[in-house]
């Protein structure tokens, strides 16, 4: 494989971003495919923000939104990573990449298959190595985090977040109702248990006046640092993950820098590419 050969990464959330970052820093040519309304929680370290703001930068790697092949080439010439809205991966066939990395982390396969490229890699559960893709990378915290799986699957999704500072389920907040999220706090704020960090507005369909808009409060579940919060005005459904609190209040830099978990996963992706196609 040559450094000029194309690698396509599906997804640009916080974990996907670190894979993009590692491959870009290693000199590979990349194209990132995203949905038109990304829902990253840790937005400060997610290149998916380029879909909304046209550009995003994480630890020295800048991504820019592109609409066509010409803009993609211009992004490469300028040393940037192109991000294209293509949630179904329709452009993959025409681009003929050497590698496709499914980093959507939807906990299920949204259409990636072995025929998309000579090497296909998927992050996390929802894929069978050797059947759906060539390689699966374990994303569950613990002894096997980052393990390269060439036969079988990653651990199934448990729905239980990893433990940070002694907290697991408690540190992740889900939407208590359907509606439009209106943030009262921002990423990097120190919050207290019981504090209102956002409200969800759901208007009465029969009466759209402001007085009839139902507002449901989103409450901080523990004391800590607000490490992740979905975008203001994002439409959410009940149970949708919308925020993440880090109980380690002193770790402000964690909101804006790549995590240890993400670096481990990205290193495994790079290893597979170099080993398989090097």
N, C-alpha and C positions, 0 to 999 in steps of 0.2 A: 504494500500500500504506500502511495505517495502522499506527502503532506498536502498536495494540491487536490487530492481526491476528496469528494464531498461526504460529510457526515451530516445526517439529518437527525435532529433531536425533537421528538414530539413532547411538548410541554416546556414551560419556563417558570414553574413555581420555585419555591426556595430550594428544594432538593435538586430539582432539574437544573437550576441555575448553577449550582456548584459543579455539576458534570460539564455544563457548557463552559464554565470558567476554566476548569482543568484542561479540557481539550483545546480551548482557545490559547491558553498559555503554553500548551505543548506544540502549538504551531499548526493545528489542523484547521481546515476550511469547513465552516459550519453554516447550516441553515436551520433555524428554529421555527417550528410550526405551533401555533397557539389557537385557542378559541377566541371568539370576538369579545367575550366578557370573562376574562380570567378572574378567579376567586381566591387569589393567594392571601393567606393570613399574614405571613411574615413579608409584607410588601417591600420593606426596606432592603431585603436581600433577594428579591425576585425580579428577574429580567422581564417577566410577563407584564410589568408595569409599562413597558414600551408600547404595548397595544393601546393604552390610554393616553400616554403623554408623549408619544412619538419616539422617545428615547429613555433609556434607563441605564444606570451604571452601578456595578457591584464590584468593589475592591479592584478597581482599575480596568475592568472589562465593560465596555459600553455596547449596548444593543440598541438597534434602531428599527422602527417599524418600516417595512417595505411592502409595496403593492404589486411589484412585478419583477421580472428577471433583471431588467436594467438597473433598478434600484438595488437589487441584491448584489449585483456585481460592483456597483458604486460603493456599497457598504464594505465589501471586502477590500477594495482599493484604499479605503479610508481607515482600515484596521478595525472595523466594527463588526459586530455580529448581527446579521439580518434576521428579523422576526417577522414572519408572514402569518396572517390569519388564514388558517386552513385546518379546522378541527378534525376533518375526516381523512386528511392525508392524501387528498386527490392529486397533489403536485408531485408526490413521491415517484410515481412511475415515470414521469417525463424528466425528472431530475437525475434519475439513475445513480443514487448514492451508493458508495461502497459499504456504508454502515447506516443502520437505522437504530436509534436508541429510543425506546418508549419510556419516557420519564414523566408520564401524565400522573401516575400514582393514583389512579381511580379505583384501585383494588380489584379491577376487572379489566379484561381486554376490550378496548374500544376500536379494534379493527387491525391492529398490527399483526403481520404474519411473516413467515420465513421467506416468502417470495419477494418481499420488498427490497432486499439487498443481499449481497453475499454474506454479510454478517448482521444479525438482528439481536439486539439486547433489550431486555425489559427489566425495569426496577420494581421489585416488590411482588405481592400476590396477584393472582389472576391469570398467570401464564404458566405453561408447562414447557420447560426447556427440552428441546429436541422435538417438540410438537408444534407449539405456537411460534416460538422463537428459538434461536440457537442457544442463548445463554440468559439465565435469570440471575439478578443480583439481590441478595437478601437485604432487606431494609429494616427489619425488626431489631431494635436495640438488644444488646446482649452478646453472648459469646460468638454468635455466628454473623453478626452485623458485617456486611460487605462481602460475605462468602460468595464465591463464584459457583453457580449451580449449572451444570451441563446436562443433567438428567433430573427431571422432577420439578418441584415447585418451591417457592419461598413459603415461609410460614403463613398460614391464612390470617386474614385480618381479624383481630380480636376486638377491635373497637376501643381498646384500653390504651391510652397514651403512655409513653415511657415515663419512668419516675425521674423527676428533677427536683432536687432539694427536698425530697421526701414526699412530694405530691405527684399524683398521676392524673386520675379522672378529674380531680378538683381544679386543676389548673387550666383546663380547656372549657370554653364557654360555647354553648350552642344556642341558636335563636329560640326564644320561648314562644314565638308566634310568627305568622306570615306577615310580610309587609316590606316597607322600605327602611333600611337602616339609617339612622341619623346619629352620628358619633358625637359624644360629649367629651371624650378623652382622645388622646393620640398615642401612637406608638412611642415608647420611651417614658411615659408618665408612670409615677409611682402611685398605685391605687390601693385602697383599703377594702377589706371584705365588707360587702353591703353597699359599696359606692355604686352610683349609677354611672356607667361608662358609655351608655348609648340608649337610644329608644328606638322602637320599631313602630312605624306609623302605618296603620291600615285604615284607609278611608271607607266610610259607609257608601256602598255602591248606589244606594237609593238617595243619598243626600251627601253631596261632595263638599259642603261648606266646611271651613276650617274647624268650626266648633264641633263637628261630628267625626273628626278624625280620631280614631282610637289609637292610643299610645301605650305600648307595653315596654316597661323598663327592662334594660339589660343590666344585671347586677354582677359586680365583681365577686367571685366565689372565694378568693383568698387574698391576703395581703401580698403585694409584690410589684414587679415591674411588668408593665403592659408590653409584652414582646411582640405580639401580633394582633392585628385588628383589621378586619376586612374594610374595603373602601367605603367612604361615606356615600350614601344614596344608592347602595347596592340592594337589589331586590332579593330578599331571603325567604326561605320557607322554614317552618317550625322544625327544629332539630338540626338545621344547617350549622356547621362549625363557623364561628365568627370571630373568636378571640382566643388568645393564649397568654396566660400570666406566668411569669417566671418568679418563683418565690425568692430567688437570690437577688435582692434589691440592688446590691452594689454592682451588678453586672450589666450596666447600661450599654456597654459596647456590644453585648450579645445581640442587641436589637438591629445592629447595623453591620455585623460581620458574619462570615460563614461559620457554621457550626461544625463540631467534631464529627457528628454523625454524617453530615453531608459530605465532608472531606473524605471520610472512609469509603462511602459509596462511590464517589467520583473516582477515587484511586483505583477501585476495582474495575470500573468501566474502562479506564485508560489501560489498565493491565491486560484486559481481554482483547482490546483492539490491537495493542502492540504484539501480544503473543500470537493472535490468530492471523493477523494480516501483515505483520511486520516483516 
